[in-house]
Amino acid sequence: MAAFHSSALDGVALNPALPTPLLLRLLTFDGDDGPPRHALQRAGLPEQAVAVILAHPNPRARVDFAMSARTEPAQRARLADDPSPKVRAALAYGPEWREPRTTVAPLPDDVCARLLDDPDPSVRAALLDSPHLAPSFVASLATHRDPAARRGAARAWEILMPGERSALLADPEPEVRRAAALWECRRDARVTAELLRDPTSAAEALRRGLLRRADAERCVAEGAHLAALAENPSLPADLVERLAVDPDDAVRLAVSLRPELDEARRMSIDFTVGDLDRGDGVWWVREGLADLEVLRRAAASAHPLLRRAAAQSPHLPLDLLRLLARTEDPVVENRLGVHHPDASEEVLMRVYARLGGTFSAWMAETHPRFPREGLAARYADHPDGNYRRLAVRDPAATPALIERLSHDPEVWTRQAAAGDPRLPLRRLREALHVAELAFSAGGNPALPEDEMAAVLDRAGISA
């Protein structure tokens, strides 16, 4: 008897051609781990399937569904009254991971309000930690009876009403006042001065708070948190110049990234940039990824971190995209390839070769401009298996070539071929029983329905 590999079941669970009757059969499975996660987190689940998941006796199944980034919020929201607090907490937090270039739609505000009033504290905490809340809901927390919720409302500081801000700044709970003050200090030097007396707040207040000159001079003299202070937008120019020659390289680097510096002054500072530093901490670029003026300043700079920070913007106009593509910086290219829908074929191919593995495969499958035509002729006999698997993407690749590549020495290439619907049926059936190919073969849309059913049979999932 041919060997059975459980990864074949995972592949079938992900198979886009899986018929609804087999999907429902798969979803009713109640083994130790419940149904495969791929089945629970498929996009476009029919109502019958959603109903089965919502009523599934295994809480792990409902948790996986609650955290699906592919499921409509209204469908997940039906778990708000689930009997398991683990399920409700998973719903409240939402998906832990999403693919780049995608967003997760938030749950409706009324559902979030119910979860915030949940009797279990883990559910309430998960909701307040969620990165997927709508700004309107976050702002509505300003008057909530729970101090943790009021503290969370500070995240929506810019859209709160003046009266709501004042109330949070005077809140009876210290943590609420502190969270509010860390936002208000950006426009109020008195609030900044108060925060500087609190060791837990000092560094963040120095980074963004409005500073009085006396406080700034004292902080420079004391020498604490200087790298944070060097980022402060209100730091007087003469103190910026003093920090520009500080012995600490991290301080000098922070000064070099200040937005008001002209290019000559910026590049005259002695700073060091790590090969893998992506520039995520450059706050004025991070906050201006949709601002054309900010993008032009950063993309045209000779400072590597400014270019790297700008490269993550999907809003770069074509001239800046081309400018950044000429920088010969691997980090810039990687960010363009991952984030920008109009990255050139040349950039995409270099990023593909550099990243390798699963991420390269994901990028090749999802990027709208990743090439397809002509890949078989260019790469089917390439000495690097990472390139040979690209031949599978070519619409002109023949079934004979796909079968040949399914025997390739490189496992990534074999797996790509095993998942291609042009793979001859005989080889596809054979691949189902090969450990490293079973998942790809199970997900092959050309897999006959009777073969999918047989995989479920061998996994012990009864009809």
VOPAGU-2260 file (C-alpha; in pm, 1 decimal, decimal comma):
REM VOPAGU-2260
SITE   aa  ch    i         X         Y         Z
SITE  MET   A    0       0,0       0,0       0,0
SITE  ALA   A    1     128,0     345,3     -89,0
SITE  ALA   A    2     237,0     561,2     201,6
SITE  PHE   A    3      -1,6     830,2     326,5
SITE  HIS   A    4     132,2    1166,7     430,0
SITE  SER   A    5     -83,4    1400,3     638,7
SITE  SER   A    6      44,0    1697,0     439,6
SITE  ALA   A    7    -169,6    1570,2     149,8
SITE  LEU   A    8    -474,7    1643,5     362,8
SITE  ASP   A    9    -350,4    1997,9     427,9
SITE  GLY   A   10    -305,7    2043,2      55,1
SITE  VAL   A   11    -657,3    1921,6     -19,6
SITE  ALA   A   12    -791,3    2160,4     244,9
SITE  LEU   A   13    -632,8    2446,1      50,1
SITE  ASN   A   14    -726,5    2316,5    -296,1
SITE  PRO   A   15    -931,6    2579,8    -484,1
SITE  ALA   A   16   -1120,1    2301,6    -665,5
SITE  LEU   A   17   -1234,3    2126,7    -347,0
SITE  PRO   A   18   -1608,4    2053,9    -392,6
SITE  THR   A   19   -1842,6    2180,1    -122,3
SITE  PRO   A   20   -1951,1    1829,8     -10,3
SITE  LEU   A   21   -1588,4    1732,4      53,4
SITE  LEU   A   22   -1520,1    2066,8     220,5
SITE  LEU   A   23   -1812,3    2009,6     456,5
SITE  ARG   A   24   -1690,2    1657,3     526,2
SITE  LEU   A   25   -1347,0    1796,2     605,1
SITE  LEU   A   26   -1483,8    2066,7     832,0
SITE  THR   A   27   -1683,1    1820,5    1042,6
SITE  PHE   A   28   -1365,6    1630,5    1133,5
SITE  ASP   A   29   -1313,2    1626,5    1509,7
SITE  GLY   A   30    -972,9    1467,5    1559,9
SITE  ASP   A   31    -721,8    1586,6    1817,1
SITE  ASP   A   32    -643,9    1904,9    1624,1
SITE  GLY   A   33    -977,0    1946,5    1451,8
SITE  PRO   A   34   -1004,7    2023,1    1078,2
SITE  PRO   A   35    -694,0    2142,9     893,1
SITE  ARG   A   36    -637,7    2515,8     936,9
SITE  HIS   A   37    -628,9    2567,4     560,6
SITE  ALA   A   38    -990,7    2453,0     538,3
SITE  LEU   A   39   -1099,8    2683,9     818,9
SITE  GLN   A   40    -927,6    2987,5     671,2
SITE  ARG   A   41   -1024,1    2955,6     305,5
SITE  ALA   A   42   -1144,6    3266,7     128,0
SITE  GLY   A   43   -1508,8    3278,7      20,6
SITE  LEU   A   44   -1642,0    3001,4     244,2
SITE  PRO   A   45   -2004,3    2918,6     159,8
SITE  GLU   A   46   -2268,1    2971,3     426,7
SITE  GLN   A   47   -2301,2    2596,0     482,5
SITE  ALA   A   48   -1932,0    2577,0     570,3
SITE  VAL   A   49   -1948,9    2877,6     802,3
SITE  ALA   A   50   -2242,9    2722,5     985,3
SITE  VAL   A   51   -2046,8    2399,3    1035,4
SITE  ILE   A   52   -1746,9    2587,9    1173,9
SITE  LEU   A   53   -1954,5    2799,9    1411,1
SITE  ALA   A   54   -2109,5    2485,2    1557,0
SITE  HIS   A   55   -1790,7    2278,8    1559,1
SITE  PRO   A   56   -1738,0    2100,4    1893,7
SITE  ASN   A   57   -1360,8    2159,3    1887,3
SITE  PRO   A   58   -1272,8    2512,3    2007,9
SITE  ARG   A   59    -945,6    2501,3    1812,0
SITE  ALA   A   60   -1146,2    2495,5    1489,6
SITE  ARG   A   61   -1340,6    2802,6    1594,7
SITE  VAL   A   62   -1020,8    2979,7    1706,6
SITE  ASP   A   63    -859,8    2922,9    1366,2
SITE  PHE   A   64   -1168,2    3059,6    1192,7
SITE  ALA   A   65   -1180,0    3360,5    1426,7
SITE  MET   A   66    -822,5    3453,2    1330,7
SITE  SER   A   67    -860,0    3413,0     955,1
SITE  ALA   A   68    -743,4    3709,8     748,8
SITE  ARG   A   69    -939,3    3578,0     448,4
SITE  THR   A   70   -1280,6    3563,5     614,2
SITE  GLU   A   71   -1531,3    3846,4     604,4
SITE  PRO   A   72   -1554,6    4032,3     937,6
SITE  ALA   A   73   -1932,1    3979,5     947,4
SITE  GLN   A   74   -1877,9    3602,8     932,7
SITE  ARG   A   75   -1615,4    3601,3    1207,7
SITE  ALA   A   76   -1829,3    3835,5    1416,3
SITE  ARG   A   77   -2082,7    3557,3    1466,3
SITE  LEU   A   78   -1840,4    3409,2    1718,9
SITE  ALA   A   79   -1887,6    3703,4    1955,5
SITE  ASP   A   80   -2116,3    3490,2    2174,4
SITE  ASP   A   81   -1908,9    3172,1    2151,4
SITE  PRO   A   82   -1907,7    2976,1    2479,9
SITE  SER   A   83   -1525,8    2955,8    2483,7
SITE  PRO   A   84   -1335,3    3262,5    2605,2
SITE  LYS   A   85   -1036,3    3145,1    2396,6
SITE  VAL   A   86   -1249,2    3170,7    2084,5
SITE  ARG   A   87   -1386,1    3511,7    2180,2
SITE  ALA   A   88   -1033,9    3635,5    2258,7
SITE  ALA   A   89    -910,8    3512,2    1920,6
SITE  LEU   A   90   -1196,8    3696,2    1752,6
SITE  ALA   A   91   -1126,3    4010,2    1952,7
SITE  TYR   A   92    -759,0    4023,8    1855,9
SITE  GLY   A   93    -808,2    3914,3    1495,5
SITE  PRO   A   94    -555,4    3777,2    1246,7
SITE  GLU   A   95    -200,0    3751,0    1379,7
SITE  TRP   A   96     -49,1    3773,1    1032,5
SITE  ARG   A   97    -146,4    3916,8     700,3
SITE  GLU   A   98      26,4    3915,3     366,2
SITE  PRO   A   99     207,3    4232,0     256,8
SITE  ARG   A  100       4,0    4459,8      30,2
SITE  THR   A  101    -316,5    4348,5     207,6
SITE  THR   A  102    -522,2    4491,3     490,5
SITE  VAL   A  103    -753,0    4329,9     744,5
SITE  ALA   A  104   -1101,9    4479,1     761,2
SITE  PRO   A  105   -1200,2    4554,7    1122,7
SITE  LEU   A  106   -1493,0    4398,0    1301,8
SITE  PRO   A  107   -1806,7    4615,7    1316,8
SITE  ASP   A  108   -1797,5    4869,6    1599,6
SITE  ASP   A  109   -2099,8    4720,4    1774,7
SITE  VAL   A  110   -1934,2    4378,0    1786,0
SITE  CYS   A  111   -1616,4    4531,6    1927,6
SITE  ALA   A  112   -1826,5    4703,4    2194,4
SITE  ARG   A  113   -1976,0    4370,0    2296,8
SITE  LEU   A  114   -1633,3    4210,6    2317,1
SITE  LEU   A  115   -1506,9    4499,1    2528,2
SITE  ASP   A  116   -1785,2    4426,4    2776,6
SITE  ASP   A  117   -1708,1    4054,4    2778,3
SITE  PRO   A  118   -1706,6    3898,7    3127,1
SITE  ASP   A  119   -1367,9    3736,1    3062,9
SITE  PRO   A  120   -1069,2    3972,7    3107,5
SITE  SER   A  121    -863,6    3790,0    2842,5
SITE  VAL   A  122   -1121,0    3883,8    2578,8
SITE  ARG   A  123   -1120,5    4248,7    2679,3
SITE  ALA   A  124    -740,3    4259,1    2682,7
SITE  ALA   A  125    -717,3    4093,3    2340,2
SITE  LEU   A  126    -950,9    4350,2    2189,0
SITE  LEU   A  127    -756,2    4644,3    2328,6
SITE  ASP   A  128    -430,7    4493,5    2195,8
SITE  SER   A  129    -572,7    4434,5    1848,2
SITE  PRO   A  130    -402,6    4617,6    1558,6
SITE  HIS   A  131    -719,4    4587,5    1350,2
SITE  LEU   A  132    -958,6    4823,4    1529,8
SITE  ALA   A  133   -1134,8    5097,7    1335,2
SITE  PRO   A  134   -1021,4    5449,8    1440,5
SITE  SER   A  135   -1385,0    5540,0    1510,8
SITE  PHE   A  136   -1408,3    5261,9    1766,0
SITE  VAL   A  137   -1077,7    5349,5    1929,3
SITE  ALA   A  138   -1196,4    5708,6    1967,8
SITE  SER   A  139   -1521,7    5590,4    2126,9
SITE  LEU   A  140   -1323,2    5436,5    2412,6
SITE  ALA   A  141   -1239,4    5778,3    2559,3
SITE  THR   A  142   -1541,4    5770,6    2792,2
SITE  HIS   A  143   -1547,8    5398,0    2865,9
SITE  ARG   A  144   -1575,0    5290,0    3227,3
SITE  ASP   A  145   -1272,8    5055,9    3193,1
SITE  PRO   A  146    -942,7    5242,8    3249,6
SITE  ALA   A  147    -764,4    5008,4    3007,2
SITE  ALA   A  148   -1009,9    5113,0    2735,3
SITE  ARG   A  149    -963,0    5481,9    2811,0
SITE  ARG   A  150    -586,8    5430,3    2794,2
SITE  GLY   A  151    -632,0    5269,7    2452,6
SITE  ALA   A  152    -831,6    5570,1    2331,7
SITE  ALA   A  153    -511,1    5773,8    2329,1
SITE  ARG   A  154    -417,5    5589,9    2008,3
SITE  ALA   A  155    -685,0    5800,5    1836,6
SITE  TRP   A  156    -561,7    6126,8    1992,1
SITE  GLU   A  157    -569,8    6326,7    1670,4
SITE  ILE   A  158    -940,9    6263,8    1612,9
SITE  LEU   A  159   -1058,7    6301,0    1973,5
SITE  MET   A  160   -1264,5    6605,5    2067,4
SITE  PRO   A  161   -1087,2    6868,3    2284,6
SITE  GLY   A  162   -1310,1    6782,7    2579,3
SITE  GLU   A  163   -1224,4    6413,3    2549,6
SITE  ARG   A  164    -853,5    6493,4    2546,8
SITE  SER   A  165    -885,8    6710,6    2854,2
SITE  ALA   A  166   -1077,3    6439,6    3037,0
SITE  LEU   A  167    -811,7    6179,3    2960,5
SITE  LEU   A  168    -535,1    6412,8    3075,7
SITE  ALA   A  169    -718,3    6452,2    3406,5
SITE  ASP   A  170    -827,4    6089,0    3436,4
SITE  PRO   A  171    -820,8    5941,7    3789,4
SITE  GLU   A  172    -606,6    5650,0    3667,0
SITE  PRO   A  173    -232,0    5727,3    3636,4
SITE  GLU   A  174    -178,3    5498,8    3335,8
SITE  VAL   A  175    -456,0    5671,0    3144,2
SITE  ARG   A  176    -310,1    6012,6    3222,7
SITE  ARG   A  177      34,2    5894,8    3116,9
SITE  ALA   A  178     -88,1    5755,7    2782,1
SITE  ALA   A  179    -274,5    6078,9    2711,8
SITE  ALA   A  180      20,9    6292,8    2816,2
SITE  LEU   A  181     255,0    6108,1    2581,0
SITE  TRP   A  182      36,7    6233,9    2295,4
SITE  GLU   A  183     -37,5    6579,9    2434,5
SITE  CYS   A  184     331,6    6647,4    2504,3
SITE  ARG   A  185     389,2    6688,2    2131,8
SITE  ARG   A  186     216,8    7026,2    2154,6
SITE  ASP   A  187     259,2    7120,2    2521,9
SITE  ALA   A  188     604,2    7178,2    2673,9
SITE  ARG   A  189     462,3    7180,0    3026,6
SITE  VAL   A  190     330,4    6825,5    2980,1
SITE  THR   A  191     668,1    6720,7    2839,5
SITE  ALA   A  192     845,2    6858,2    3146,2
SITE  GLU   A  193     617,1    6656,8    3372,9
SITE  LEU   A  194     680,7    6336,2    3177,6
SITE  LEU   A  195    1057,3    6386,7    3196,3
SITE  ARG   A  196    1035,2    6341,0    3572,5
SITE  ASP   A  197     895,0    5988,8    3521,7
SITE  PRO   A  198    1167,9    5735,3    3426,7
SITE  THR   A  199     913,5    5519,0    3243,2
SITE  SER   A  200     806,2    5810,2    3021,8
SITE  ALA   A  201    1126,3    6008,9    2978,5
SITE  ALA   A  202    1265,9    5845,4    2665,5
SITE  GLU   A  203     941,1    5870,7    2466,6
SITE  ALA   A  204     878,7    6225,6    2586,1
SITE  LEU   A  205    1228,6    6321,8    2475,4
SITE  ARG   A  206    1170,7    6166,8    2134,5
SITE  ARG   A  207     852,6    6351,7    2038,6
SITE  GLY   A  208     756,6    6602,3    2310,0
SITE  LEU   A  209     767,7    6980,0    2273,7
SITE  LEU   A  210    1075,2    7087,2    2473,4
SITE  ARG   A  211    1153,5    7401,8    2666,6
SITE  ARG   A  212    1508,4    7513,9    2609,2
SITE  ALA   A  213    1605,5    7470,3    2972,7
SITE  ASP   A  214    1479,1    7112,0    2973,0
SITE  ALA   A  215    1661,0    7036,9    2648,0
SITE  GLU   A  216    1990,3    7177,3    2781,2
SITE  ARG   A  217    1957,0    6980,4    3102,9
SITE  CYS   A  218    1892,5    6657,0    2913,9
SITE  VAL   A  219    2195,1    6710,3    2689,2
SITE  ALA   A  220    2409,7    6780,7    2994,1
SITE  GLU   A  221    2284,7    6471,2    3176,3
SITE  GLY   A  222    2352,2    6252,8    2870,2
SITE  ALA   A  223    2057,6    6016,1    2920,2
SITE  HIS   A  224    1845,2    5896,8    2625,4
SITE  LEU   A  225    2043,6    6113,3    2384,1
SITE  ALA   A  226    1951,7    5902,6    2079,3
SITE  ALA   A  227    1583,6    5965,0    2157,0
SITE  LEU   A  228    1649,8    6335,5    2219,0
SITE  ALA   A  229    1832,9    6360,4    1885,1
SITE  GLU   A  230    1505,9    6275,9    1706,7
SITE  ASN   A  231    1305,3    6547,3    1882,9
SITE  PRO   A  232    1154,0    6792,6    1630,9
SITE  SER   A  233    1171,1    7085,6    1875,7
SITE  LEU   A  234    1536,2    7044,7    1976,8
SITE  PRO   A  235    1713,6    7384,4    1933,7
SITE  ALA   A  236    1951,9    7397,6    1638,7
SITE  ASP   A  237    2264,0    7458,1    1845,6
SITE  LEU   A  238    2190,2    7149,6    2056,3
SITE  VAL   A  239    2133,9    6949,8    1737,6
SITE  GLU   A  240    2483,8    7054,4    1631,1
SITE  ARG   A  241    2628,2    6939,1    1963,9
SITE  LEU   A  242    2465,6    6598,3    1928,0
SITE  ALA   A  243    2586,7    6574,0    1568,2
SITE  VAL   A  244    2940,0    6521,3    1703,3
SITE  ASP   A  245    2844,4    6307,6    2003,2
SITE  PRO   A  246    3079,9    6012,1    2068,2
SITE  ASP   A  247    2785,3    5770,5    2044,0
SITE  ASP   A  248    2727,3    5655,5    1685,0
SITE  ALA   A  249    2356,8    5592,3    1757,0
SITE  VAL   A  250    2316,0    5957,1    1855,4
SITE  ARG   A  251    2491,7    6084,2    1543,7
SITE  LEU   A  252    2282,5    5853,6    1326,3
SITE  ALA   A  253    1961,6    5987,0    1483,7
SITE  VAL   A  254    2073,6    6344,3    1413,9
SITE  SER   A  255    2150,7    6257,8    1052,5
SITE  LEU   A  256    1788,2    6153,7    1001,2
SITE  ARG   A  257    1629,8    6479,5    1117,4
SITE  PRO   A  258    1381,2    6617,5     862,9
SITE  GLU   A  259    1497,4    6982,1     868,4
SITE  LEU   A  260    1856,9    6910,8     762,5
SITE  ASP   A  261    1957,0    6994,2     408,6
SITE  GLU   A  262    2135,2    6725,2     215,9
SITE  ALA   A  263    2482,8    6873,0     253,7
SITE  ARG   A  264    2455,7    6898,8     631,7
SITE  ARG   A  265    2297,5    6556,3     661,8
SITE  MET   A  266    2576,6    6382,7     475,2
SITE  SER   A  267    2849,4    6574,8     658,9
SITE  ILE   A  268    2762,7    6388,5     980,4
SITE  ASP   A  269    2973,8    6084,8    1063,8
SITE  PHE   A  270    2719,5    5802,7    1092,7
SITE  THR   A  271    2710,1    5430,2    1027,9
SITE  VAL   A  272    2418,5    5233,8     880,6
SITE  GLY   A  273    2383,4    4860,4     926,4
SITE  ASP   A  274    2357,4    4648,0     611,9
SITE  LEU   A  275    2015,3    4517,7     718,3
SITE  ASP   A  276    1875,3    4832,5     886,1
SITE  ARG   A  277    1549,8    4909,6     705,1
SITE  GLY   A  278    1488,8    5260,8     835,6
SITE  ASP   A  279    1162,0    5176,2    1008,1
SITE  GLY   A  280    1244,1    5424,0    1285,6
SITE  VAL   A  281    1249,5    5730,9    1058,1
SITE  TRP   A  282     922,1    5865,0    1193,2
SITE  TRP   A  283     867,0    6152,7     951,4
SITE  VAL   A  284     904,0    5924,7     648,8
SITE  ARG   A  285     699,1    5646,5     808,4
SITE  GLU   A  286     418,0    5893,1     874,1
SITE  GLY   A  287     447,7    6044,1     525,1
SITE  LEU   A  288     437,9    5737,4     302,1
SITE  ALA   A  289     146,3    5890,2     111,1
SITE  ASP   A  290     295,3    6244,1     105,8
SITE  LEU   A  291     465,6    6315,4    -226,1
SITE  GLU   A  292     688,5    6590,8     -84,2
SITE  VAL   A  293     815,5    6364,0     194,7
SITE  LEU   A  294     875,0    6080,5     -49,8
SITE  ARG   A  295    1072,3    6304,7    -286,6
SITE  ARG   A  296    1300,7    6428,9      -9,2
SITE  ALA   A  297    1364,7    6080,6     124,5
SITE  ALA   A  298    1400,2    5898,9    -207,9
SITE  ALA   A  299    1637,8    6159,3    -349,0
SITE  SER   A  300    1859,9    6163,8     -40,2
SITE  ALA   A  301    2203,0    6005,6     -30,6
SITE  HIS   A  302    2121,3    5876,2     317,4
SITE  PRO   A  303    2059,8    5499,3     290,1
SITE  LEU   A  304    1800,0    5488,2     568,2
SITE  LEU   A  305    1588,1    5760,1     412,1
SITE  ARG   A  306    1586,2    5576,9      80,2
SITE  ARG   A  307    1505,0    5248,5     254,1
SITE  ALA   A  308    1223,6    5409,0     450,8
SITE  ALA   A  309    1073,8    5559,8     134,9
SITE  ALA   A  310    1099,7    5231,6     -54,0
SITE  GLN   A  311     824,5    5072,9     153,6
SITE  SER   A  312     565,8    5319,2      19,3
SITE  PRO   A  313     325,0    5177,2    -239,2
SITE  HIS   A  314     251,3    5539,0    -341,5
SITE  LEU   A  315     587,3    5619,5    -500,5
SITE  PRO   A  316     539,7    5786,8    -840,0
SITE  LEU   A  317     712,7    5626,6   -1134,9
SITE  ASP   A  318    1011,3    5864,1   -1137,8
SITE  LEU   A  319    1092,0    5796,1    -770,7
SITE  LEU   A  320    1038,2    5425,7    -819,3
SITE  ARG   A  321    1296,1    5428,1   -1098,3
SITE  LEU   A  322    1531,4    5645,9    -893,8
SITE  LEU   A  323    1525,7    5405,8    -600,6
SITE  ALA   A  324    1562,5    5105,6    -827,9
SITE  ARG   A  325    1898,5    5246,8    -940,7
SITE  THR   A  326    2046,4    5272,6    -589,6
SITE  GLU   A  327    2194,8    4919,0    -593,5
SITE  ASP   A  328    2087,7    4874,1    -232,8
SITE  PRO   A  329    1949,7    4524,8    -162,8
SITE  VAL   A  330    1728,3    4650,8     118,9
SITE  VAL   A  331    1574,2    4915,4    -107,5
SITE  GLU   A  332    1514,0    4659,5    -380,6
SITE  ASN   A  333    1361,0    4412,8    -136,3
SITE  ARG   A  334    1118,0    4672,4      -9,4
SITE  LEU   A  335    1022,5    4783,9    -359,0
SITE  GLY   A  336     963,8    4424,6    -464,3
SITE  VAL   A  337     747,2    4346,7    -165,0
SITE  HIS   A  338     549,0    4670,0    -132,3
SITE  HIS   A  339     524,5    4843,4    -469,0
SITE  PRO   A  340     276,5    4713,1    -729,1
SITE  ASP   A  341     472,2    4871,3   -1016,5
SITE  ALA   A  342     821,0    4746,2    -934,7
SITE  SER   A  343    1001,9    4657,7   -1256,2
SITE  GLU   A  344    1066,7    4304,4   -1375,5
SITE  GLU   A  345    1440,8    4356,3   -1326,5
SITE  VAL   A  346    1393,0    4452,0    -961,2
SITE  LEU   A  347    1149,2    4168,8    -900,0
SITE  MET   A  348    1384,3    3911,2   -1044,9
SITE  ARG   A  349    1676,0    4032,4    -834,4
SITE  VAL   A  350    1462,8    4026,5    -520,1
SITE  TYR   A  351    1336,9    3681,0    -612,2
SITE  ALA   A  352    1690,5    3550,1    -644,9
SITE  ARG   A  353    1804,8    3717,5    -323,2
SITE  LEU   A  354    1523,0    3614,4     -91,8
SITE  GLY   A  355    1478,0    3257,1    -209,1
SITE  GLY   A  356    1263,4    2995,1     -37,8
SITE  THR   A  357     900,9    3038,2      57,1
SITE  PHE   A  358     903,7    3417,0      36,9
SITE  SER   A  359    1026,3    3416,0    -322,4
SITE  ALA   A  360     751,8    3172,0    -412,7
SITE  TRP   A  361     491,5    3392,4    -246,1
SITE  MET   A  362     614,6    3702,4    -426,5
SITE  ALA   A  363     617,5    3526,7    -762,7
SITE  GLU   A  364     259,3    3411,2    -711,3
SITE  THR   A  365     113,4    3736,1    -578,4
SITE  HIS   A  366     299,1    4029,9    -731,6
SITE  PRO   A  367      91,2    4175,9   -1017,3
SITE  ARG   A  368     395,9    4247,8   -1236,4
SITE  PHE   A  369     596,5    3933,4   -1177,3
SITE  PRO   A  370     673,4    3789,0   -1522,1
SITE  ARG   A  371     521,5    3469,1   -1660,3
SITE  GLU   A  372     570,0    3447,2   -2036,8
SITE  GLY   A  373     900,9    3311,2   -2160,6
SITE  LEU   A  374    1016,1    3173,6   -1826,8
SITE  ALA   A  375    1027,8    2811,4   -1943,6
SITE  ALA   A  376    1268,3    2887,6   -2226,0
SITE  ARG   A  377    1485,5    3103,2   -2001,0
SITE  TYR   A  378    1497,9    2896,1   -1685,9
SITE  ALA   A  379    1395,2    2532,0   -1734,9
SITE  ASP   A  380    1761,0    2428,6   -1758,4
SITE  HIS   A  381    1907,7    2693,4   -1529,8
SITE  PRO   A  382    2180,0    2561,8   -1297,0
SITE  ASP   A  383    2001,5    2716,0    -995,8
SITE  GLY   A  384    1688,3    2528,4    -887,8
SITE  ASN   A  385    1540,8    2847,0    -747,8
SITE  TYR   A  386    1519,8    2967,9   -1108,1
SITE  ARG   A  387    1412,8    2635,5   -1257,1
SITE  ARG   A  388    1091,8    2647,1   -1056,1
SITE  LEU   A  389    1004,0    2970,8   -1236,9
SITE  ALA   A  390     961,3    2768,8   -1554,3
SITE  VAL   A  391     646,2    2622,6   -1398,6
SITE  ARG   A  392     489,0    2969,8   -1405,4
SITE  ASP   A  393     510,9    2995,7   -1783,7
SITE  PRO   A  394     170,5    2941,9   -1952,4
SITE  ALA   A  395     357,7    2783,4   -2242,4
SITE  ALA   A  396     526,2    2515,0   -2028,1
SITE  THR   A  397     427,1    2171,9   -2157,9
SITE  PRO   A  398     298,5    1881,8   -1946,5
SITE  ALA   A  399     618,9    1696,5   -2033,7
SITE  LEU   A  400     830,9    1979,8   -1893,9
SITE  ILE   A  401     615,7    2002,7   -1579,3
SITE  GLU   A  402     657,1    1628,8   -1523,2
SITE  ARG   A  403    1032,8    1655,7   -1574,1
SITE  LEU   A  404    1051,8    1935,7   -1321,8
SITE  SER   A  405     851,9    1729,1   -1073,1
SITE  HIS   A  406    1164,4    1505,9   -1056,1
SITE  ASP   A  407    1404,0    1799,8   -1025,7
SITE  PRO   A  408    1693,9    1770,2    -776,9
SITE  GLU   A  409    1573,5    2088,4    -600,5
SITE  VAL   A  410    1277,3    2033,3    -368,2
SITE  TRP   A  411    1129,0    2380,9    -431,7
SITE  THR   A  412    1113,2    2305,5    -802,5
SITE  ARG   A  413     959,6    1962,0    -748,8
SITE  GLN   A  414     693,5    2112,1    -524,3
SITE  ALA   A  415     607,3    2385,6    -772,7
SITE  ALA   A  416     561,5    2125,8   -1046,0
SITE  ALA   A  417     355,2    1896,5    -821,7
SITE  GLY   A  418     104,1    2176,1    -768,3
SITE  ASP   A  419      66,3    2263,0   -1135,9
SITE  PRO   A  420    -256,0    2144,0   -1306,4
SITE  ARG   A  421     -62,5    2049,5   -1622,3
SITE  LEU   A  422     118,6    1773,3   -1436,2
SITE  PRO   A  423      11,2    1441,2   -1595,7
SITE  LEU   A  424    -243,9    1262,3   -1379,5
SITE  ARG   A  425     -28,9     953,7   -1334,1
SITE  ARG   A  426     253,1    1159,1   -1186,1
SITE  LEU   A  427       9,2    1368,5    -980,4
SITE  ARG   A  428    -129,0    1056,1    -815,2
SITE  GLU   A  429     222,7     936,5    -751,2
SITE  ALA   A  430     322,9    1270,0    -595,6
SITE  LEU   A  431      42,6    1239,0    -340,3
SITE  HIS   A  432     244,9     962,9    -176,2
SITE  VAL   A  433     583,0    1136,3    -180,1
SITE  ALA   A  434     648,1    1307,1     153,1
SITE  GLU   A  435     784,1    1636,7      24,0
SITE  LEU   A  436     532,4    1658,1    -263,5
SITE  ALA   A  437     211,5    1548,4     -91,8
SITE  PHE   A  438     104,3    1897,8      15,3
SITE  SER   A  439     154,7    2047,8    -331,4
SITE  ALA   A  440     -16,2    1754,4    -500,3
SITE  GLY   A  441    -308,6    1773,0    -259,1
SITE  GLY   A  442    -356,3    2138,3    -348,8
SITE  ASN   A  443    -333,3    2078,8    -724,8
SITE  PRO   A  444    -664,3    2196,9    -877,6
SITE  ALA   A  445    -642,2    1916,5   -1134,1
SITE  LEU   A  446    -660,9    1649,7    -862,6
SITE  PRO   A  447    -976,2    1445,4    -934,0
SITE  GLU   A  448   -1254,9    1453,6    -680,1
SITE  ASP   A  449   -1225,5    1081,7    -614,3
SITE  GLU   A  450    -856,8    1129,8    -527,7
SITE  MET   A  451    -946,4    1409,3    -286,9
SITE  ALA   A  452   -1205,3    1183,0    -126,3
SITE  ALA   A  453    -945,4     907,2    -100,5
SITE  VAL   A  454    -711,9    1141,8      85,2
SITE  LEU   A  455    -989,5    1208,6     336,7
SITE  ASP   A  456   -1052,7     834,1     364,5
SITE  ARG   A  457    -687,7     761,8     436,7
SITE  ALA   A  458    -685,2    1036,4     699,1
SITE  GLY   A  459    -972,6     868,9     879,5
SITE  ILE   A  460   -1227,2    1140,0     798,8
SITE  SER   A  461   -1548,4     948,8     753,1
SITE  ALA   A  462   -1812,5    1043,7     500,0
